[in-house]
């Protein structure tokens, strides 16, 4: 039984969680992506699939167990979902964002998740790091977001009618909830727990940059002197009962 021993994997009765490294596309495209790896395409042997040690205290997967990913598992996912449904993939991450990708184990779970997500019952948690210390320990950012009219790789905040003129799509009225977890007073790096529901492209990055606290290493929305590894990690999700 062939084992994909490098990929960090957890599971429960309904889902698999697998850790995607940064600088790797999530789904099928022109570059080798995470799904390609699951289908046994070659990857750089130096690719690090481990969870950064400092993130381990923030893992909150009480109902999940560690799982050794095997070729049999992937073949079963491919049989159920195929490439059109991306092996049961339920979320995507920016290339630069590391963290958990989650996969449904069967079609029923896949359909149910898509429905509750559309109804706003799925919250997704991220850990982000910024320079500086926000004045509030907990807060929400709800500025609308749109695709930039001329820059395909950029989203913009809509704060005025003038901003809205730069549109390339409809406005996305989304909410980003932020909680300060820790601040290193020596280097003034603050660690945040960030929660979103119906996420749009770059939502966390553009929202945090919009209040003056871009994610460290964000070369698109951050400041020039703060380039480096993007310090943003997907940590999982929760499904909430409908109110």
Beta strands, then each sheet from edge to edge (+ up, - down):
strand 1: 9-11
strand 2: 15-20
strand 3: 65-66
strand 4: 98-104
strand 5: 122-131
strand 6: 138-141
strand 7: 145-147
strand 8: 155-157
strand 9: 176-184
strand 10: 189-196
strand 11: 232-239
sheet 1: 3+ 1- 2+ 4- 11- 5+ 10- 9+ 6-
sheet 2: 7+ 8-
end
